């Protein structure tokens, strides 16, 4: 289980390269399916059914900061990216449905894997070590998979935000015992950051253009 991220990322990387060579604009679909499928297999093989149910159960403990932090992480890209680029959304209306589907499915799969199964596998480690391990690999997955065809996923600015989000979502899972708030936050982020528009380079962050 602890080494599974290497296999998951490698599969995503190889899929990205093959799909980009065949049909660049649709490569993100192939990567998403391979990535989600690989995570689903690892979760099914490593986590018991009762453990998977517990990930989504209501939490008996929730520090005051969890909800504000979850919402703030999601509101920032909505205000700083989405609302400033509605013209791009309008100009590429065919991407709206895939974008919303991705924002509904991807956070569930990624949280179940990175902050669910992998966090459980590292639960005996010191919290900071487990957080660093899962977050570094989570961050690395973006340039190594999506970054093969997406300019925005090769941005140093993105890496910084991913470190912050990965660590925050790990902390939310660790202190509440549930993935609920991390997943809500993740959904908002994937909507706000124009994920699918970035995958097809319809939206490229200004720092990349510079």
C-alpha positions as a Markdown table, in Angstrom:
| # | Residue | x | y | z |
|---|---|---|---|---|
| 1 | Unk | 0.0 | 0.0 | 0.0 |
| 2 | Unk | 2.8 | 2.4 | 0.9 |
| 3 | Unk | 4.4 | 2.1 | -2.5 |
| 4 | Unk | 1.2 | 2.1 | -4.5 |
| 5 | Unk | 1.4 | 5.8 | -5.3 |
| 6 | Unk | 4.4 | 5.1 | -7.4 |
| 7 | Unk | 2.4 | 2.6 | -9.5 |
| 8 | Unk | -0.6 | 4.8 | -9.7 |
| 9 | Unk | 1.4 | 7.8 | -10.9 |
| 10 | Unk | 3.4 | 5.7 | -13.3 |
| 11 | Unk | 0.2 | 4.4 | -14.9 |
| 12 | Unk | -1.1 | 7.9 | -15.1 |
| 13 | Unk | 2.1 | 9.2 | -16.7 |
| 14 | Unk | 2.2 | 6.4 | -19.3 |
| 15 | Unk | -1.4 | 6.8 | -20.1 |
| 16 | Unk | -0.9 | 10.6 | -20.5 |
| 17 | Unk | 2.0 | 10.1 | -22.9 |
| 18 | Unk | 0.1 | 7.6 | -25.0 |
| 19 | Unk | -3.1 | 9.5 | -25.1 |
| 20 | Unk | -1.4 | 12.8 | -25.9 |
| 21 | Unk | 0.3 | 11.2 | -28.9 |
| 22 | Unk | -3.1 | 9.9 | -30.1 |
| 23 | Unk | -5.6 | 12.7 | -29.3 |
| 24 | Unk | -4.1 | 15.6 | -27.2 |
| 25 | Unk | -7.4 | 17.4 | -26.5 |
| 26 | Unk | -9.0 | 14.2 | -25.0 |
| 27 | Unk | -5.9 | 12.9 | -23.2 |
| 28 | Unk | -7.2 | 14.2 | -19.8 |
| 29 | Unk | -10.2 | 11.8 | -20.2 |
| 30 | Unk | -7.9 | 8.8 | -20.6 |
| 31 | Unk | -5.8 | 9.9 | -17.6 |
| 32 | Unk | -8.8 | 10.5 | -15.4 |
| 33 | Unk | -10.2 | 7.0 | -16.1 |
| 34 | Unk | -6.8 | 5.3 | -15.6 |
| 35 | Unk | -6.1 | 7.3 | -12.5 |
| 36 | Unk | -9.5 | 6.7 | -10.9 |
| 37 | Unk | -9.5 | 3.1 | -11.9 |
| 38 | Unk | -6.0 | 2.5 | -10.3 |
| 39 | Unk | -7.0 | 4.2 | -7.1 |
| 40 | Unk | -10.2 | 2.2 | -6.9 |
| 41 | Unk | -8.3 | -1.0 | -7.3 |
| 42 | Unk | -5.8 | -0.1 | -4.6 |
| 43 | Unk | -8.6 | 1.0 | -2.2 |
| 44 | Unk | -10.6 | -2.2 | -2.8 |
| 45 | Unk | -7.6 | -4.4 | -2.1 |
| 46 | Unk | -6.2 | -2.5 | 0.9 |
| 47 | Unk | -9.2 | -1.1 | 2.8 |
| 48 | Unk | -12.0 | -3.1 | 4.5 |
| 49 | Unk | -15.6 | -2.2 | 3.7 |
| 50 | Unk | -16.2 | -1.0 | 7.3 |
| 51 | Unk | -13.1 | 1.3 | 7.0 |
| 52 | Unk | -14.4 | 2.8 | 3.7 |
| 53 | Unk | -17.7 | 3.4 | 5.3 |
| 54 | Unk | -16.1 | 5.1 | 8.3 |
| 55 | Unk | -14.3 | 7.6 | 6.0 |
| 56 | Unk | -17.7 | 9.2 | 5.2 |
| 57 | Unk | -19.4 | 8.8 | 8.5 |
| 58 | Unk | -20.3 | 11.9 | 10.6 |
| 59 | Unk | -17.6 | 13.0 | 12.9 |
| 60 | Unk | -18.0 | 13.2 | 16.6 |
| 61 | Unk | -15.2 | 15.7 | 16.8 |
| 62 | Unk | -14.7 | 18.8 | 14.7 |
| 63 | Unk | -12.4 | 21.6 | 15.8 |
| 64 | Unk | -13.7 | 25.1 | 15.2 |
| 65 | Unk | -11.3 | 25.7 | 12.3 |
| 66 | Unk | -12.2 | 22.8 | 10.1 |
| 67 | Unk | -15.3 | 24.3 | 8.4 |
| 68 | Unk | -13.8 | 27.8 | 7.8 |
| 69 | Unk | -10.6 | 26.3 | 6.5 |
| 70 | Unk | -12.5 | 23.9 | 4.1 |
| 71 | Unk | -14.6 | 26.7 | 2.7 |
| 72 | Unk | -11.7 | 29.2 | 2.5 |
| 73 | Unk | -9.6 | 26.8 | 0.4 |
| 74 | Unk | -12.5 | 26.4 | -2.0 |
| 75 | Unk | -13.6 | 30.0 | -2.1 |
| 76 | Unk | -10.1 | 31.3 | -3.0 |
| 77 | Unk | -9.9 | 29.7 | -6.4 |
| 78 | Unk | -13.6 | 30.5 | -7.1 |
| 79 | Unk | -13.0 | 34.2 | -6.4 |
| 80 | Unk | -9.5 | 34.4 | -7.8 |
| 81 | Unk | -9.8 | 32.2 | -10.9 |
| 82 | Unk | -13.4 | 31.2 | -11.8 |
| 83 | Unk | -15.1 | 34.6 | -11.4 |
| 84 | Unk | -12.3 | 36.4 | -13.2 |
| 85 | Unk | -12.5 | 34.0 | -16.2 |
| 86 | Unk | -16.2 | 33.4 | -16.8 |
| 87 | Unk | -15.6 | 34.6 | -20.4 |
| 88 | Unk | -13.4 | 31.5 | -20.9 |
| 89 | Unk | -16.1 | 29.2 | -19.6 |
| 90 | Unk | -18.6 | 30.9 | -21.9 |
| 91 | Unk | -16.3 | 30.6 | -24.9 |
| 92 | Unk | -15.8 | 26.8 | -24.2 |
| 93 | Unk | -19.4 | 25.9 | -23.2 |
| 94 | Unk | -18.9 | 22.3 | -24.4 |
| 95 | Unk | -16.4 | 21.8 | -21.5 |
| 96 | Unk | -18.9 | 22.8 | -18.8 |
| 97 | Unk | -20.5 | 19.4 | -18.3 |
| 98 | Unk | -17.2 | 17.5 | -18.3 |
| 99 | Unk | -15.8 | 20.1 | -15.9 |
| 100 | Unk | -18.7 | 19.6 | -13.4 |
| 101 | Unk | -18.6 | 15.8 | -13.7 |
| 102 | Unk | -14.8 | 15.9 | -13.0 |
| 103 | Unk | -15.3 | 18.2 | -10.0 |
| 104 | Unk | -17.9 | 15.8 | -8.6 |
| 105 | Unk | -16.0 | 12.5 | -9.1 |
| 106 | Unk | -12.3 | 13.4 | -8.8 |
| 107 | Unk | -12.4 | 14.8 | -5.2 |
| 108 | Unk | -14.2 | 11.7 | -4.0 |
| 109 | Unk | -11.6 | 9.4 | -5.6 |
| 110 | Unk | -8.6 | 11.4 | -4.6 |
| 111 | Unk | -9.7 | 11.9 | -1.0 |
| 112 | Unk | -10.6 | 8.2 | -0.6 |
| 113 | Unk | -7.1 | 7.3 | -1.8 |
| 114 | Unk | -4.7 | 10.0 | -0.6 |
| 115 | Unk | -6.4 | 11.0 | 2.7 |
| 116 | Unk | -8.3 | 7.7 | 3.1 |
| 117 | Unk | -6.4 | 4.5 | 2.3 |
| 118 | Unk | -2.9 | 6.0 | 2.2 |
| 119 | Unk | -3.5 | 8.1 | 5.4 |
| 120 | Unk | -4.7 | 4.9 | 7.1 |
| 121 | Unk | -1.6 | 3.0 | 6.0 |
| 122 | Unk | 0.6 | 5.7 | 7.6 |
| 123 | Unk | -1.6 | 6.2 | 10.7 |
| 124 | Unk | 1.1 | 4.8 | 13.0 |
| 125 | Unk | 3.7 | 7.3 | 11.7 |
| 126 | Unk | 4.2 | 10.7 | 13.3 |
| 127 | Unk | 1.6 | 13.0 | 11.9 |
| 128 | Unk | 4.0 | 15.3 | 10.2 |
| 129 | Unk | 5.8 | 12.4 | 8.5 |
| 130 | Unk | 2.5 | 10.9 | 7.3 |
| 131 | Unk | 1.4 | 14.3 | 6.1 |
| 132 | Unk | 4.6 | 15.0 | 4.3 |
| 133 | Unk | 4.6 | 11.6 | 2.6 |
| 134 | Unk | 1.1 | 11.7 | 1.3 |
| 135 | Unk | 1.2 | 15.4 | 0.3 |
| 136 | Unk | 4.5 | 15.2 | -1.6 |
| 137 | Unk | 3.3 | 12.3 | -3.7 |
| 138 | Unk | -0.1 | 14.0 | -4.2 |
| 139 | Unk | 1.7 | 17.1 | -5.4 |
| 140 | Unk | 4.0 | 15.1 | -7.7 |
| 141 | Unk | 1.1 | 13.3 | -9.3 |
| 142 | Unk | 0.0 | 16.6 | -11.0 |
| 143 | Unk | 3.0 | 17.5 | -13.2 |
| 144 | Unk | 3.8 | 13.8 | -13.8 |
| 145 | Unk | 0.3 | 13.0 | -15.1 |
| 146 | Unk | -1.7 | 16.1 | -16.0 |
| 147 | Unk | 1.4 | 18.1 | -16.7 |
| 148 | Unk | 2.2 | 15.9 | -19.7 |
| 149 | Unk | -0.4 | 17.8 | -21.7 |
| 150 | Unk | -1.4 | 20.7 | -19.4 |
| 151 | Unk | 0.8 | 23.8 | -19.2 |
| 152 | Unk | -1.0 | 24.9 | -16.0 |
| 153 | Unk | -0.1 | 21.7 | -14.2 |
| 154 | Unk | 3.6 | 22.4 | -14.6 |
| 155 | Unk | 3.4 | 25.7 | -12.7 |
| 156 | Unk | 5.6 | 26.2 | -9.5 |
| 157 | Unk | 2.7 | 28.4 | -8.3 |
| 158 | Unk | 0.4 | 25.3 | -8.5 |
| 159 | Unk | 2.9 | 23.2 | -6.5 |
| 160 | Unk | 2.7 | 25.7 | -3.6 |
| 161 | Unk | -1.0 | 25.7 | -3.6 |
| 162 | Unk | -1.2 | 21.9 | -3.8 |
| 163 | Unk | 1.2 | 21.6 | -0.8 |
| 164 | Unk | -1.1 | 23.9 | 1.2 |
| 165 | Unk | -4.3 | 22.0 | 0.2 |
| 166 | Unk | -2.9 | 18.6 | 0.6 |
| 167 | Unk | -1.6 | 19.3 | 4.1 |
| 168 | Unk | -4.9 | 21.0 | 5.1 |
| 169 | Unk | -7.0 | 18.1 | 3.8 |
| 170 | Unk | -4.8 | 15.7 | 5.6 |
| 171 | Unk | -5.2 | 17.6 | 8.8 |
| 172 | Unk | -8.9 | 17.7 | 8.4 |
| 173 | Unk | -9.1 | 14.0 | 8.0 |
| 174 | Unk | -6.7 | 13.4 | 10.9 |
| 175 | Unk | -8.5 | 15.6 | 13.4 |
| 176 | Unk | -12.1 | 14.7 | 12.4 |
| 177 | Unk | -11.7 | 11.1 | 11.4 |
| 178 | Unk | -13.8 | 11.7 | 8.3 |
| 179 | Unk | -13.2 | 12.8 | 4.7 |
| 180 | Unk | -16.4 | 14.8 | 4.5 |
| 181 | Unk | -15.0 | 18.3 | 4.9 |
| 182 | Unk | -11.8 | 17.6 | 2.9 |
| 183 | Unk | -14.0 | 16.4 | 0.1 |
| 184 | Unk | -16.4 | 19.4 | 0.1 |
| 185 | Unk | -13.3 | 21.6 | 0.0 |
| 186 | Unk | -11.8 | 19.6 | -2.8 |
| 187 | Unk | -15.0 | 19.9 | -4.9 |
| 188 | Unk | -15.0 | 23.6 | -4.5 |
| 189 | Unk | -11.3 | 23.8 | -5.5 |
| 190 | Unk | -11.8 | 21.7 | -8.6 |
| 191 | Unk | -14.7 | 23.9 | -9.7 |
| 192 | Unk | -12.8 | 27.1 | -8.9 |
| 193 | Unk | -9.6 | 26.2 | -10.5 |
| 194 | Unk | -11.3 | 25.5 | -13.9 |
| 195 | Unk | -9.7 | 22.0 | -13.9 |
| 196 | Unk | -10.8 | 20.7 | -17.3 |
| 197 | Unk | -10.3 | 24.1 | -18.9 |
| 198 | Unk | -6.7 | 23.9 | -17.6 |
| 199 | Unk | -6.3 | 20.3 | -18.9 |
| 200 | Unk | -7.0 | 21.4 | -22.5 |
| 201 | Unk | -5.1 | 24.6 | -22.1 |
| 202 | Unk | -8.2 | 26.7 | -22.7 |
| 203 | Unk | -7.2 | 28.5 | -19.5 |
| 204 | Unk | -3.5 | 28.8 | -18.7 |
| 205 | Unk | -2.5 | 30.7 | -15.5 |
| 206 | Unk | -0.9 | 34.1 | -16.1 |
| 207 | Unk | 2.3 | 33.1 | -14.4 |
| 208 | Unk | 2.7 | 30.4 | -17.1 |
| 209 | Unk | 2.2 | 32.9 | -19.9 |
| 210 | Unk | 4.9 | 35.1 | -18.3 |
